[in-house]
Amino acid sequence: MSATSRTTLRRGAVAAAALPLLIGALASCGYGSEAKNDEKKVAAEGKKLSADTVRLGYFPNLTHATALVGHQEGILQKELGGTQLKVSTFNAGPSEIEALNADSIDIGFIGPSPSINGYTKSKGSNLRIVGGAASGGVKLVVNPDKIKTLDDVKGKKIATPQLGNTQDVAFLNWISEKGWKVDAQSGKGDVSVLRTDNKITPDAYKAGSIDGAWVPEPTASKLVSEGGKVLLDESDLWPDKKFVITNIIVSQKFLKAHPDVVEAVLRGSVATNKWINANPEKAKASANAKLKELSGKPLGDKVINSAWPSIQFTNDPLAATLQAQADHAVKAGLLEKPDLNGIYDLKPLNKVLKAAGQPEVSDAGLGVK
């Protein structure tokens, strides 16, 4: 997550020296690269809304299964009627924020850290969080031959996806809670924190370049399939075992110009989460089918069956946990204390929830006044 002001996350060097054999793979994977466009045109029936097209961004990750399934099953397009859904997928939060800022996408599914960073970097002018999508799905997976207890993590090499990303901040906070010291920028200290693309983390594990990783699904379950052991589920560290892992954001410009389209996407998201929770096996298969379409290869049964149950699909953005994650980043020295007032606008979502007979959700005092 690059930064140009004191209120944003600062970029650090990738721990390339620790992974000399994997640098070529990292360079070729397109981490943080331009989006891949899904050019498939869906012929939608129904009345066109105030925009001809809405451009949606998300990651090909299970923690973005609301988007994967809503896209695959046509639920999002159904709610949009004659307004065409155009989708782009991303490998990292910063590239999605850049696309939002560049007016290349209008709405996105994204993690809390890039949401915070994008909002603070623009001094509160570029985005709003308008909904939640998922909680959980993050684990510390380790080599059981080298690490048998949580205390054994000290002195070991543990991967996180990216400097200052959601999992990196969580791991640094956990290290601090253990009383250990690590320089956040370099990752050096009582634990060696190696920032490694999720795509190559399993290869790094197999090569012995890392001893474990604090990562989201399905990377965590891929490590388990390679012999790793889940030492800690991050959900166990949060009240009620819930914390935001995926938000829905929208550019403020698009929200102002096309509130009906934003509301339609939120109706689709709420409907998709309802279908996912009512049909978990069908939803899992649907998400995997979309992953196959996007990447050319589906997840193996062992991986997806392990990963799926650890993710909760929820419309609640769990706003209090976003503030806590921002506080963790400040504590780690990765972020100046941000002003998150106004980061949420949950009025459209609460309107949709009320119409669906579901309870409204809270912005934890961080909503638009």
Order of alpha helices (4+ residues) and beta strands (2+ residues): alpha-beta-beta-alpha-alpha-beta-alpha-beta-alpha-beta-beta-beta-alpha-beta-alpha-beta-alpha-beta-beta-alpha-alpha-alpha-alpha-beta-alpha-alpha
